[in-house]
Amino acid sequence: MGMEGEGMGFGFSFGWLFMIGIWVLIGLVVMAMLRAFSGPQKGPVDERRRALDILNERYARGEIDQQEYRRMKHEINERY
């Protein structure tokens, strides 16, 4: 009879740990879903860098001359 009582105590001692794990897992899933639905967060630095990358590519391909490149780069730097 002594063995039965010890077995029940072992099962209950890890039950609360399992429950905490479930709640942490649920929280992580909710956070992942919120992050996925909110989309990427872009800041002014990212937009400025993207604009300058496009400008550099256009200049490298010869689509714009040096004077136009400098003017547009100045405008981008003032805007962001």
C-alpha positions as CSV (number, residue, x, y, z in Angstrom):
1,M,0.0,0.0,0.0
2,G,2.9,2.4,0.6
3,M,3.9,2.3,-3.0
4,E,0.6,3.5,-4.4
5,G,0.7,6.7,-2.4
6,E,4.2,7.6,-3.6
7,G,3.3,7.1,-7.2
8,M,0.5,9.6,-7.1
9,G,2.7,12.3,-5.5
10,F,5.2,11.9,-8.4
11,G,2.5,12.5,-11.0
12,F,1.1,15.7,-9.4
13,S,4.6,17.2,-8.8
14,F,5.2,17.6,-12.6
15,G,1.6,18.5,-13.5
16,W,2.1,22.2,-12.8
17,L,5.3,22.3,-14.8
18,F,3.5,20.8,-17.8
19,M,0.7,23.4,-17.4
20,I,3.1,26.3,-17.4
21,G,4.8,24.8,-20.5
22,I,1.4,24.7,-22.3
23,W,0.7,28.4,-21.4
24,V,4.2,29.5,-22.6
25,L,3.6,27.6,-25.9
26,I,0.2,29.3,-26.4
27,G,1.8,32.7,-25.7
28,L,4.6,32.1,-28.2
29,V,2.1,31.0,-30.9
30,V,0.0,34.1,-30.3
31,M,3.1,36.3,-30.5
32,A,4.2,34.7,-33.7
33,M,0.7,35.1,-35.3
34,L,0.6,38.8,-34.3
35,R,4.1,39.4,-35.8
36,A,3.2,37.6,-39.0
37,F,-0.1,39.5,-39.5
38,S,1.4,42.9,-38.7
39,G,3.9,42.6,-41.6
40,P,7.4,43.9,-41.8
41,Q,8.1,47.1,-40.0
42,K,10.0,49.6,-42.1
43,G,11.5,52.7,-40.8
44,P,12.8,55.8,-42.6
45,V,16.4,54.4,-42.5
46,D,15.3,51.4,-44.5
47,E,13.4,53.5,-47.0
48,R,16.3,55.8,-47.5
49,R,18.7,52.9,-48.0
50,R,16.4,51.3,-50.5
51,A,16.0,54.6,-52.4
52,L,19.8,55.1,-52.5
53,D,20.3,51.5,-53.7
54,I,17.9,52.1,-56.6
55,L,19.6,55.4,-57.4
56,N,23.0,53.7,-57.4
57,E,21.8,51.0,-59.7
58,R,20.3,53.5,-62.2
59,Y,23.6,55.4,-62.2
60,A,25.6,52.2,-62.7
61,R,23.5,51.2,-65.6
62,G,23.9,54.6,-67.2
63,E,20.2,55.6,-67.0
64,I,21.1,58.9,-65.4
65,D,24.1,61.2,-65.6
66,Q,26.4,62.4,-62.8
67,Q,24.6,65.8,-62.4
68,E,21.2,64.1,-62.1
69,Y,22.6,61.5,-59.8
70,R,23.9,64.1,-57.4
71,R,20.7,66.1,-57.5
72,M,18.6,63.1,-56.7
73,K,20.9,61.9,-54.0
74,H,20.7,65.3,-52.4
75,E,16.9,65.1,-52.5
76,I,16.8,61.7,-51.0
77,N,19.1,62.7,-48.1
78,E,17.0,65.8,-47.4
79,R,13.8,63.8,-47.4
80,Y,14.9,61.1,-45.0
